[in-house]
Amino acid sequence: MNFPVPSNPALAQDVDIYAAVYEFVRQYAVPLIPPANIYRGWQNYSALPPSSNEYAIISIISNTRRGTTVEEYNAPDPETDGTLSLHELVQCRVQIDCYSDDDNHARQRAQALETIARSTVGPAFFKQHNIGCNHASDVRSMSHVDGSKQYVKRCMTELYLTYWASVGLSLPWFDSVDANIKNVDVYHPPVKKE
């Protein structure tokens, strides 16, 4: 039996990791960071605050498949084609770097984010965004000397988040089948043992 290949791919579901993590940092990094000082990583033409090292940078480090693609068929109306939805569970590593002129502030912010992500509060927060919060890495100090030869305090943690990436395809369907069933023994007689 031959089926036509599904066509017309479209994103069926997508999540905005950066928007969700931005809100998480804005709400839970204490001492609080001004919202304008929370940056998306890997951007060109983005200037850091001119007179302060009080900021955070959010960077997606990796997206890794977890498990096998889940296929879901739906053909509710016999007059129209159905849909084939393909769902892939993705684990996303997001690095959050907290900067400060005060070593305690950088550490406290990263520590607060790590602690909350590892509690019931973190998963409940991300659930609103259709994202699972699995865990967070231990806080690490990444302090360094910046371009102006100033010592900048930097602490980071990584969030391990999961979400479903989904693609929908148009799925032609059928309402009758010609199976052309024949007696196998007539066309392929059994071999007689001697």
N, C-alpha and C positions, 0 to 999 in steps of 0.2 A: 504494500500500500504506500503510495507516495503522497506526501503533503507538500503544499507550496511553502517556500521558506518565508517565515515571518518578516515583516518589513516595517518601515517608518519608525525607527527608534526615537524615543523621547525620554528625557529624565522623568521618572515617575515620582521620585522622592529625592530630595537633596537637603542637606543640613548646612548651615553656615557656622563652621567651627570657630572662625575668628570672631564673629559677633557674639557667640555664646561665651567664649573664653574672655573676651573684652569685658562683658558684663560681670563675669565671675571675679576678675581682677579688680574692676571698679568698685564692686560691692564688698569684697572680702580682704583685699590687701590692706592691712593696717600696720602703721599709720596710713591713712587714706592718701591716694595719689590723685592729683587733679586729673579729671577725665581726658583733658587735652594732652596729658603727658603719658598716655598709654598708647604704644605704637605697635603696628603690625610689622612683623619682621619681613625681611627680604624685599624691601621697597626701595626704589630709586627716588631721588629728589625729596626725601623726607628729612627735615632738619630737627635735631634734638633741641630741647629747651635751651635758650641762649644763656640764662643766668642761674640755672639750677641743674643739679644731677639727680633730682627726685623724679624718676620716670621708670616705666616698665616696658619691656619689649616681649611680644608674643610671637613665637615662630613655630610653624608646623615643621617637624623634623622628618616624620615618615608616616606613610599610610600603608598598612599591611593587611592583606586578606586573612581572614580567619574562617576556615571551613569551606564547604562546597556551596556553589550557587544554588539558591532555592528558587524553584520555578512554580509559578502560580497561574493557573488558567482561569479565565472568566469569559463566558459567552452568555450573557443574560437574555439577549434578544435574538431569535432565529433570523431576523431580517438584516442584521448587521454583523460585521466581523467582530470577533471577540478580542480579548487582549491576552498577551502573554507577559507576565511581570517577572522579571529576573531580579533577585535580591542577593546582595553580597554583604556579609558582615565585615566591616573594616575596623581595624584598630589604628588609632591615630595618636602619635606621640607629639605632644605640644610642649615646647620649652618656654618657660616664663622666667625672664631675667629681671630682677629687681635691682635698681641702681639707687645710690644715695651718697651724699657727702658724709653721712653718719653711718658707721658700720652697723650699729644696732638697727637702724631703720631698714636697711637692705635685708638683713637677716630676719627681722621680725615679719616683714611683708612676705618673704618667701616661706617662712615657717607657718604663718597663718594660712596661706594658700594650701600648703601641703597638709596641714592638720585638718582643715575643713574638707579637702578632697577625700581624705581617708576616714571621714565620719559619715553619718547618715545624711548630713546637710549637703555635701557635695553631690552625691548621686541624685538627691531630690531636686537640687538646683538644675542640673543638666537634663534631667528627665523632662522638664518643661520645654526643652529645645530638641527633643527626640534623640538625645545623646546619652549613652551610658558612661558613667565615671567609674572606671575600674580601680585605679589607685594612683598614687603620686610617688615620685622618687624622693629619697632623702635630700634635704637641702645641702647644696654645695657652695662653698665660697669660691668665686671666680674673680676676685678683685684684681685690678690691673692699673697700669699707668696709661692715661688716654693721650690723644694727639697733642694736647697742650702741656704735657709732662706733669699732669696732676694725677694723684692717686685717687682712683674712683672705686668705691665699695660696690661689689656686685655679688648677689647671691641668686642661685637659680634652683628651680625644681622642674620636673617634667610631669605632666598629666598624661595618663594613659586612658584615652577615651575610645568608645566604640559607637559606631552608627551603621545604619543600613543604607548602602548605596543601591538605588533601584533604577532599572531601565524598563520601559514599557514598549512592547512591540505589537503591531496590528497582527492579529491571528485569524486568517481565513478559517472557516469551519465548514462542515459538511452535514447533510441530513440523511444521506443514504450511502450504503457501501455495497459494492459488488465484490464479494470475497472470492468468487470463482473457486469454490471448494471442490476438490476431487478426491476420490478414494485413493489414498496413497498406495494401497496394495495392488491396484490395477496398474499403475504406472511404474511402481518399484516393487515387484513381487519379492516376498521374503526368500532368502537364500536357504535352500534345502540342505540339511546336514546329511552326510552319507554315513 
